[in-house]
Amino acid sequence: MRADWKVSIRRACAVLRYDPRTYRDKCARSGQAALEQRIREICQTRIRFGCRRVYVLLRREGWEVNAKKTYRIYKELDMQLRMKTPKCPSSNEVCQLS
């Protein structure tokens, strides 16, 4: 339609009652499958490593990856470690003064 009539995207979407924000396709994330596989491998071999250590290992291996992207993929793969509960002091513990 745009090529035939030479109208703007906004006007064409208004005529067709189509939301202009959904006009463009979202770009597919390229290279994420290999990164997901590598994160899985790291988490299986080094079970106690969290997201930060996985990020450091990826950077050492030469992956051009952001810490936020590493965290997002880490969460999507459900590789989160359990949250450590803080230890409560015992009830009979007394502070000693010198």
C-alpha positions as CSV (number, residue, x, y, z in Angstrom):
1,M,0.0,0.0,0.0
2,R,2.8,2.4,0.9
3,A,4.6,1.8,-2.4
4,D,1.5,2.4,-4.5
5,W,0.1,5.4,-2.8
6,K,3.3,7.0,-1.2
7,V,1.7,7.6,2.2
8,S,3.4,7.7,5.6
9,I,3.3,4.7,7.9
10,R,1.2,6.7,10.4
11,R,-1.4,7.5,7.8
12,A,-1.5,4.0,6.3
13,C,-1.9,2.5,9.8
14,A,-4.7,5.0,10.6
15,V,-6.6,4.1,7.5
16,L,-6.3,0.4,8.2
17,R,-7.0,0.9,11.9
18,Y,-3.7,-0.7,12.7
19,D,-1.5,0.3,15.7
20,P,1.7,1.9,14.3
21,R,3.7,0.6,17.2
22,T,3.2,-3.0,16.0
23,Y,3.9,-2.2,12.4
24,R,7.5,-3.2,12.5
25,D,8.6,-6.7,13.2
26,K,10.7,-7.3,16.3
27,C,14.2,-8.3,15.5
28,A,15.2,-11.9,16.4
29,R,18.0,-12.2,18.9
30,S,20.9,-13.7,16.9
31,G,23.4,-16.0,18.5
32,Q,21.5,-16.5,21.6
33,A,21.1,-20.2,21.2
34,A,24.8,-20.8,21.4
35,L,25.1,-18.5,24.4
36,E,22.3,-20.3,26.2
37,Q,24.0,-23.7,25.5
38,R,27.3,-22.4,26.9
39,I,25.6,-21.0,30.0
40,R,23.9,-24.4,30.6
41,E,27.3,-26.2,30.2
42,I,29.0,-23.8,32.7
43,C,26.1,-24.2,35.2
44,Q,26.2,-28.0,34.9
45,T,30.0,-28.3,35.5
46,R,30.2,-25.6,38.1
47,I,27.1,-26.0,40.1
48,R,27.8,-23.4,42.8
49,F,28.6,-20.6,40.4
50,G,26.1,-17.8,40.3
51,C,25.2,-15.4,37.5
52,R,28.2,-13.1,38.2
53,R,30.8,-15.9,38.0
54,V,29.1,-17.2,34.8
55,Y,29.4,-13.8,33.3
56,V,33.1,-13.6,34.2
57,L,33.8,-17.0,32.7
58,L,32.0,-16.0,29.5
59,R,34.1,-12.8,29.2
60,R,37.3,-14.8,29.8
61,E,36.3,-17.2,27.0
62,G,35.9,-14.2,24.6
63,W,32.1,-13.8,24.5
64,E,31.1,-10.3,23.8
65,V,28.2,-10.3,26.3
66,N,26.7,-7.8,28.6
67,A,26.1,-8.6,32.3
68,K,22.4,-7.8,32.0
69,K,22.0,-10.1,29.1
70,T,23.8,-12.9,31.0
71,Y,21.4,-12.3,33.9
72,R,18.3,-12.3,31.7
73,I,19.3,-15.6,30.0
74,Y,20.4,-17.1,33.4
75,K,16.9,-16.3,34.7
76,E,15.1,-17.7,31.6
77,L,17.0,-21.0,31.9
78,D,15.9,-21.2,35.6
79,M,19.5,-21.6,36.7
80,Q,19.0,-19.5,39.8
81,L,20.7,-20.7,43.0
82,R,18.7,-20.9,46.1
83,M,18.6,-17.8,48.3
84,K,20.7,-18.2,51.4
85,T,18.7,-17.6,54.6
86,P,20.5,-15.4,57.1
87,K,21.5,-17.2,60.3
88,C,19.8,-15.8,63.3
89,P,21.9,-15.4,66.5
90,S,21.0,-17.9,69.2
91,S,18.8,-16.6,72.0
92,N,21.4,-17.1,74.8
93,E,24.2,-15.3,73.0
94,V,25.5,-12.4,75.1
95,C,27.9,-9.7,73.9
96,Q,31.1,-9.6,75.9
97,L,32.6,-6.3,76.9
98,S,36.4,-6.1,77.3
